[in-house]
Each structure stands twice: as structure tokens, then as C-alpha cells.
């Protein structure tokens, strides 16, 4: 099995101030191809609430979602499991 990287062009739609939806619009085998797709989708975009970005893997997508979530919710930031500090010596399960 080959370990090829797939590039994703993600469409983000914003509804209101804190409501977003994400979907994969195009997939590409190279960053150049993904960039070409994104440029053309941006040029055809006629909606103010729609934007596109390129992601190379799921962690990139998660990082972007976490960033936007934390930006919109100052008092309760989203914490990923790697960032959670141990609160007790024993696990509850």
C-alpha cells in the first residue's frame, strides 16, 4: 500500500455568527492541483457566507475547527485530549 497524501478543498458556510458547516468540495493528489481547484472555486463563488480552504489531513481540519470554535467561545475553549491535564490519580472507568 502506498502512502500518498490527499489534499482536500474544504467549503465552509457560515450561518449567523457562530454556526458553520464544512464539506469536502474537491480532492487532489498534489498541492498545486488543490490550489488550482481552490482558486477556481473562489472565482466562481457568489455567496458572502461561503469560503474555501485547503487541508492536507484530518488534523489540519480539526485544528482549523478548534481555532474558530475557541475564537467564538472565549470562556469555554475546546480542549483536545492531548492537552487535557490529569485531574486525578485514578481514572473514573
Buried (B, 14 or more C-beta within 10 A) or exposed (E): EEEEEEBBBBBBEBEEEEEBEBEEBBEBEEEEBBBBBBEEBEEEEEEEEBBBBBBEEEEBBEEBBBEBBEEEEEEEEEEEEEEEEEEEEEEEE
